[in-house]
């Protein structure tokens, strides 16, 4: 039994940090920090594995230098099962150059069609409590098979490079049990002006919806009660926000796995995301329990009931 399986594209992220500004054509800008990190779906997979969940990852890597590096890195993560990580010599491993500043980042990405999320499942489906995958395009048939077997499906989306933000996505929400996105995605797909308005629209289509709102925290609707909940995120010095949303999702799924109340899930997810922005790289910066323990010790104001729940799941 896996606690969670993440399906999607796996990138090799080349992360440049501490730049004063993005370069203009014909100029050169120097970074003062650099890291190589697994990215994309691997951000979420590494994060939940470090939180103690039995995690699987489904994706495609090439057999090139980047693919070899990622395969070795992911195989070395405790609690992360790479059984479903396919290797294809005909595919170039997806690569993203991330240029980061304190509060934002920009990306340059190369990705081939063969490296997209597999549409066909090879072999038997494993037993899985939670499945996470993107719903920016139609879901594969095996996702419905997982759901029919009792797996809770968590949907996500990414940046829409077309700028169309097609409302067709809203029809796919019926195929998932939980939907997690950021404020730009939520307001763009729902054609609303505020996160609160967007959450209410999305809640008409999916039982549980969570929208991350950067430094303002997260907003969610409780599927059981219909209550709208906003929780603040801890304030920390930021080095690189790359992957913070992925780490938030990992923390949220961890809370779901342990049947925590909604507010506790949001606080824990926000805590994990905040810790992740203090170093370079999404997967690289996914917090381990030592960092979480240290944060809980030095940070006042966390509800006592939440502290008990969080500390009870420490491996």
C-alpha positions in Angstrom: 0.0 0.0 0.0 1.3 3.4 -1.0 0.1 6.4 0.9 0.4 8.6 -2.2 1.4 8.3 -5.8 2.4 11.4 -7.9 2.0 11.2 -11.6 3.4 13.8 -14.0 6.4 15.3 -15.6 9.8 15.1 -13.9 12.3 17.9 -14.6 15.9 18.5 -13.9 15.9 22.1 -12.4 19.0 24.3 -12.9 18.4 27.0 -10.3 20.2 30.3 -10.3 19.6 32.6 -7.3 20.5 36.0 -5.9 20.4 37.8 -9.2 19.7 41.6 -9.2 17.5 41.4 -12.3 16.8 39.3 -15.3 19.3 39.8 -18.2 18.2 41.7 -21.2 19.3 40.6 -24.8 23.0 41.0 -25.3 23.8 41.3 -21.6 25.0 39.0 -18.9 23.9 38.8 -15.2 25.8 36.8 -12.5 24.0 34.7 -9.9 25.5 34.3 -6.4 23.9 30.9 -5.8 23.3 27.8 -7.9 21.7 24.3 -7.4 20.7 21.3 -9.4 17.4 19.8 -8.1 14.7 17.4 -9.2 11.7 19.4 -10.2 8.1 19.2 -11.4 6.3 16.1 -9.9 9.4 15.2 -8.1 9.0 18.3 -5.8 5.8 16.8 -4.3 7.1 13.3 -4.2 10.3 14.1 -2.4 8.4 16.4 0.0 5.9 13.7 1.1 8.6 11.0 1.3 10.5 13.3 3.7 7.3 13.7 5.8 7.1 10.0 6.2 4.5 9.0 3.6 5.1 5.9 1.5 5.4 7.6 -1.8 5.5 6.5 -5.4 6.2 8.5 -8.6 5.1 7.9 -12.1 6.9 9.7 -14.9 9.4 9.4 -17.8 13.1 10.2 -17.8 15.6 9.9 -20.5 18.8 7.9 -20.2 20.9 11.1 -20.8 23.1 12.8 -18.2 20.1 14.6 -16.6 18.0 11.5 -16.4 20.8 9.5 -14.8 21.3 12.2 -12.2 17.6 12.4 -11.4 17.1 8.6 -11.2 20.0 8.4 -8.7 18.7 11.3 -6.6 15.2 10.0 -6.4 16.3 6.4 -5.7 18.3 7.7 -2.7 15.3 9.3 -1.0 13.9 7.2 1.9 10.2 6.3 1.6 10.2 7.1 -2.2 9.6 4.2 -4.5 10.8 4.8 -8.1 9.3 1.6 -9.4 7.0 3.5 -11.8 9.6 5.9 -13.0 10.2 4.9 -16.6 13.4 5.3 -18.6 13.2 6.0 -22.3 16.4 6.3 -24.4 14.5 8.2 -27.1 13.5 11.0 -24.8 15.5 14.0 -23.6 14.9 14.5 -19.9 12.9 17.7 -19.4 15.1 20.6 -18.2 14.1 23.9 -16.5 16.3 26.9 -15.9 14.9 28.7 -12.9 16.1 32.2 -12.2 15.0 33.2 -8.7 14.7 36.4 -6.6 13.4 36.8 -3.1 9.7 37.0 -4.0 9.4 35.6 -7.5 11.1 33.6 -10.2 11.2 33.0 -14.0 11.5 29.8 -15.9 13.0 28.6 -19.2 11.9 25.0 -20.0 12.6 22.4 -22.6 10.3 19.4 -22.7 9.5 16.7 -25.3 6.2 15.0 -25.9 7.6 11.6 -24.9 8.4 12.9 -21.4 4.7 13.8 -20.6 2.7 11.8 -18.0 2.1 8.3 -19.4 -1.4 7.8 -20.7 -1.2 4.0 -20.4 -0.5 2.1 -17.2 1.9 -0.8 -17.6 1.2 -3.8 -15.3 -1.0 -4.0 -12.2 -2.3 -1.0 -10.4 -0.8 -0.7 -6.9 -2.9 -0.1 -3.8 -2.8 3.7 -3.2 -4.6 5.9 -0.7 -4.1 9.2 -2.6 -3.2 9.9 -6.3 -2.1 13.3 -7.4 -2.0 14.4 -11.0 -2.5 17.5 -13.2 -5.9 18.1 -14.8 -4.8 20.6 -17.3 -5.5 18.0 -20.0 -7.9 15.1 -20.0 -7.2 12.5 -17.3 -6.0 9.1 -18.3 -8.2 6.1 -17.9 -6.1 4.6 -15.2 -6.9 7.6 -12.9 -10.6 6.6 -13.0 -9.6 3.0 -12.2 -7.7 4.1 -9.1 -10.7 6.2 -8.0 -13.1 3.3 -8.5 -10.9 1.2 -6.2 -11.2 3.8 -3.4 -8.2 6.0 -4.1 -8.8 9.7 -3.4 -7.7 11.7 -6.4 -6.1 15.1 -5.9 -6.0 17.4 -8.9 -3.6 20.2 -9.7 -2.9 22.6 -12.6 0.1 24.6 -13.8 0.7 27.8 -15.7 -1.3 28.1 -18.9 1.2 29.3 -21.6 -1.7 30.0 -24.0 -3.2 32.5 -21.7 -6.7 31.1 -22.5 -7.4 29.5 -19.1 -10.1 27.4 -20.7 -13.2 26.8 -18.6 -13.2 23.2 -19.8 -11.0 22.5 -16.8 -13.9 23.1 -14.5 -15.7 20.1 -16.1 -12.8 17.9 -15.1 -13.2 18.7 -11.4 -15.9 16.1 -11.3 -13.1 13.5 -11.8 -11.2 14.5 -8.7 -11.9 14.6 -4.9 -9.6 17.4 -4.0 -8.4 20.4 -6.1 -5.3 22.5 -5.2 -4.2 25.5 -7.2 -2.7 29.0 -6.7 -4.5 32.3 -6.7 -3.6 33.2 -10.3 -4.9 29.9 -11.5 -8.0 30.0 -9.5 -9.1 33.5 -10.5 -8.1 32.9 -14.1 -10.1 29.7 -14.6 -13.2 31.1 -12.7 -13.0 34.6 -14.2 -13.3 36.1 -10.7 -11.5 39.0 -9.0 -10.7 37.6 -5.6 -9.4 34.3 -4.2 -12.6 34.1 -2.0 -14.8 34.4 -5.0 -12.8 31.8 -6.9 -12.9 29.3 -4.1 -16.7 29.5 -3.9 -17.0 28.9 -7.7 -14.6 25.9 -7.6 -16.4 24.5 -4.6 -19.5 24.0 -6.8 -17.5 21.6 -8.9 -15.3 19.6 -6.4 -15.9 18.4 -2.8 -12.7 19.9 -1.4 -10.8 22.9 -2.8 -7.7 24.7 -1.6 -6.2 27.9 -3.1 -2.7 29.1 -2.1 -2.3 32.8 -1.9 1.4 33.5 -1.7 2.4 35.3 1.5 -1.3 35.8 2.4 -1.6 32.0 3.2 -4.3 29.8 1.8 -8.1 29.7 1.4 -10.2 26.6 1.4 -13.7 25.4 1.5 -14.6 22.5 3.9 -16.3 19.9 1.8 -18.3 18.6 4.8 -19.6 21.9 6.2 -19.2 24.4 3.3 -17.2 26.7 5.6 -14.7 29.0 4.0 -11.4 29.0 5.9 -8.3 31.2 5.5 -5.1 30.4 7.3 -2.0 32.6 7.3 1.5 31.3 6.3 4.5 31.8 8.6 6.7 34.7 7.7 10.3 33.7 7.0 13.3 35.1 5.0 12.9 33.9 1.4 15.7 32.7 -0.8 13.8 30.8 -3.6 10.0 30.3 -3.8 10.5 27.6 -6.5 8.4 24.6 -5.6 6.8 26.1 -2.5 3.3 25.3 -3.9 4.4 21.7 -4.5 5.6 21.4 -0.9 2.4 23.0 0.3 0.5 20.3 -1.6 2.7 17.6 0.0 1.9 18.9 3.5 -1.8 19.1 2.7 -1.9 15.5 1.5 0.0 14.5 4.6 -2.7 16.0 6.7 -5.4 14.3 4.6 -3.6 11.0 5.1 -3.8 11.5 8.9 -7.5 12.8 8.8 -6.6 16.1 10.3 -9.2 19.0 10.5 -9.0 21.4 7.5 -7.4 24.3 9.5 -4.7 22.0 10.8 -4.0 20.7 7.3 -3.6 24.2 6.0 -1.3 25.3 8.8 1.0 22.3 8.4 1.1 22.7 4.6 1.9 26.4 5.0 4.6 25.6 7.5 6.2 23.2 5.1 6.0 25.6 2.2 7.5 28.4 4.3 10.5 26.2 5.3 11.1 25.3 1.7 11.7 28.9 0.4 14.8 29.3 2.6 17.1 27.4 0.2 17.5 26.8 -3.6 15.5 24.2 -5.5 12.0 22.7 -5.0 12.8 19.1 -4.1 16.2 20.0 -2.6 14.5 22.4 -0.1 11.6 20.1 0.9 11.8 20.1 4.7 12.9 17.2 6.8 11.6 16.6 10.3 14.6 18.1 12.0 13.7 21.5 10.4 10.0 21.1 11.3 10.8 20.3 14.9 13.1 23.3 15.2 10.5 25.6 13.7 7.8 24.3 16.1 10.1 24.9 19.1 10.9 28.5 18.2 7.6 29.7 16.8 4.8 30.7 19.2 1.1 30.9 18.4 0.6 27.5 16.9 -2.5 25.9 18.4 -1.7 23.3 21.0 -4.0 20.8 19.3 -2.1 21.2 16.0 1.2 20.7 17.8 -0.1 17.4 19.3 -1.3 16.2 15.9 1.9 17.2 14.0 4.3 15.7 16.6 2.3 12.5 16.7 3.1 11.6 13.1 6.8 12.2 13.3 8.5 9.0 12.1 
